[in-house]
Amino acid sequence: MRFFSVEEANRLVPLLTTIFGRVRPWVERVQKLAEALDAPEADPDPDATRPQREERESLLERIRGELGPLQEMGLEIKGADGLVDFHARRGESPVYLCWRYGEDTVTHWHDLQAGFSGRRPIDSPDDFEPTYLS
């Protein structure tokens, strides 16, 4: 598992901004298609909804294709609309550095169990050191 420093995470922000800028409209479209397909008034005939289902599956595949390489780099995608956690160490404790689409830099962290609602500001980037484990 790879642990990131704040500096290492921040170097990835331009890439994340580009990728999520491309993916976010697809995510919104998938959500609209899912709502339409799940609506009570949706046509139960599979042939009638095939184009919507095929579009949804195609978009999901495109989203996976864009986000997969980020996961391979060791990032945790918490939301396909642009929420990313980076494994980090704060002292002896494993934590997450947290970034959300629209933020210019990584400015928050949280405990592994806390999630987004437990985000805290990064007081000193030096509190987080990179470590590489095999």
C-alpha positions in Angstrom: 0.0 0.0 0.0 1.2 3.5 -0.8 1.0 6.3 1.6 1.0 9.9 0.3 2.4 13.1 1.7 0.4 16.2 1.2 2.8 17.4 -1.5 2.5 14.1 -3.4 -1.3 14.3 -3.2 -1.3 17.9 -4.3 0.7 17.0 -7.4 -2.2 14.8 -8.5 -4.9 17.5 -8.1 -4.6 18.8 -11.7 -5.0 15.3 -13.0 -7.9 14.6 -10.7 -9.6 17.9 -11.7 -9.3 17.0 -15.4 -10.5 13.5 -15.0 -13.5 14.3 -12.7 -14.3 17.3 -15.0 -14.8 14.8 -17.8 -16.5 12.1 -15.7 -19.0 14.3 -13.7 -21.4 14.8 -16.6 -21.5 11.1 -17.3 -22.2 10.4 -13.6 -25.1 12.9 -13.7 -26.5 11.2 -16.8 -26.2 7.8 -15.3 -28.1 9.0 -12.2 -30.9 10.4 -14.4 -31.1 7.2 -16.5 -31.3 5.1 -13.3 -34.1 7.3 -11.9 -36.0 7.0 -15.2 -35.5 3.2 -15.3 -36.6 2.8 -11.6 -39.5 5.2 -11.8 -42.9 3.6 -11.1 -44.2 4.8 -14.4 -41.2 3.3 -16.3 -42.2 1.0 -19.2 -41.7 -2.6 -17.9 -41.0 -3.9 -21.4 -37.2 -4.6 -21.6 -37.2 -3.8 -25.3 -38.6 -0.4 -24.6 -36.0 0.5 -22.1 -33.1 -1.2 -23.9 -31.6 2.1 -25.3 -31.6 3.7 -21.8 -30.0 0.6 -20.2 -27.4 0.4 -22.9 -26.5 4.0 -22.6 -26.3 3.6 -18.8 -24.0 0.6 -19.2 -21.8 2.4 -21.7 -21.4 5.4 -19.5 -20.6 3.2 -16.5 -17.9 1.5 -18.5 -16.4 4.9 -19.5 -16.5 6.0 -15.9 -14.7 2.8 -14.8 -12.2 3.3 -17.5 -11.3 6.8 -16.3 -11.3 6.1 -12.6 -9.6 2.6 -12.7 -6.1 4.0 -13.3 -6.5 6.3 -10.3 -7.4 3.3 -8.1 -4.4 1.5 -9.5 -2.2 4.4 -8.3 -3.5 3.8 -4.7 -6.2 6.4 -4.5 -9.6 5.5 -3.1 -12.5 6.9 -5.1 -15.2 7.6 -2.6 -17.5 9.3 -5.0 -17.5 9.1 -8.8 -18.6 12.8 -8.8 -15.2 13.7 -7.4 -14.4 12.6 -3.8 -10.9 11.0 -3.3 -9.0 9.8 -0.3 -5.2 9.3 -0.2 -3.8 6.9 2.3 -1.4 8.8 4.6 0.3 8.5 8.0 -0.1 11.1 10.6 2.5 10.2 13.2 2.0 6.5 13.8 -1.7 6.5 12.7 -3.0 5.7 9.3 -5.4 8.3 8.0 -6.8 9.7 4.8 -5.9 12.9 3.1 -9.2 14.0 1.5 -9.8 15.9 -1.7 -13.1 17.0 -3.3 -13.7 18.1 -6.9 -13.4 21.9 -7.0 -10.8 22.2 -4.4 -7.5 23.6 -5.6 -5.3 21.6 -3.2 -5.6 18.9 -0.6 -6.4 20.8 2.6 -8.1 18.2 4.8 -7.7 14.8 6.4 -9.8 12.4 8.4 -9.5 9.2 10.4 -10.1 6.0 8.5 -13.5 5.5 10.2 -14.6 9.2 10.2 -15.4 9.7 6.5 -16.0 13.0 4.8 -18.1 14.4 7.7 -15.0 14.0 10.0 -12.7 16.1 7.8 -10.3 18.3 9.6 -8.0 21.0 8.2 -4.4 20.2 7.7 -2.5 22.3 10.1 1.0 21.3 8.9 1.8 19.3 5.8 4.9 18.0 7.6 2.6 16.0 9.9 2.1 13.5 7.0 5.0 11.5 5.7 5.1 9.2 2.7 5.8 5.5 3.3 6.0 2.7 0.8 5.0 -0.8 1.7 5.0 -3.9 -0.5 
